[in-house]
Amino acid sequence: MMIARTQELTARELEVLKLLSCGLNSKEISERLYISTNTVEYHRKQLLRKMEARNAAELIGKAYRMNILKVEE
């Protein structure tokens, strides 16, 4: 199985990923994006599956290494 390319991630998945990288939990993300926590959890599971990550830390690390996320100055 291949790791997801940026174009394989949806716009909403990218939003959730960015907020995860800021340290927000599912409830906080759901409030920011005006979606249910169940929807956030679905996007998190999809991100983990697509990026072949076991947890949020590994997911965020891979996203930075693949330049999906970038360090903001």
N, C-alpha and C positions, 0 to 999 in steps of 0.2 A: 504494500500500500504506500502511496506517495503522500508526502506532506502537502497540505493545501497551499495553493498559490493565492496571492492576494485577491485575484479576480474570482476565486471560488468562495470567498467569504462574502456574506451579504453585507449591505451597508449597516444594518442593525447589529450584526455580529461584530463588525468593526467598532461600532459605538460602545457596545458592551465590553469588548476587549480593552478599549482605551480607558473606560471607567474602572475596570478591574485593575488595570496597571496603576491607577491613582489610589488604590487601596480601598475602594468602595465595596461594600458587601451587596448581596442581591437585593435586599430591601431598599438600600440607598439608591441603587441603580434603577430599580423600578419606580421610585419616586421622581428621580431626575428625568426619566424617559416616558413617564406617564403610561407605564405598562404594568402588568401584574408580576408578582415575584415568580409565579410559575413560568411565565414567558421568559423572564431573565434566566431562570434555571434551565429552560429548554435551550436558549442560546448558548449558555455556558457548556452544556453537554455537547452541543454541536461543535463548538470551538475545540473542546478537548478531543473529540473524535477526529475532526478534520486536521488538527495540528498534531495528532498522535501524542498527546500529552496526558500524563496521569493526574496532574493537579494544576491549580492555578499558577503556582510558582514556575513550573516547567513550561506551561502555556505562555506566560509572559516572557520568560527567557527566550524561548524559541521565536516568539514574535519580534523581539528586538534583534536577534541574530539574523532573522530573515528580512529585516528592514520593513516589516509590516508596521511596527511601532518605531518611532524615532525619539531620541532624547531631545526634550525641549529646553532651550536655553533661556 
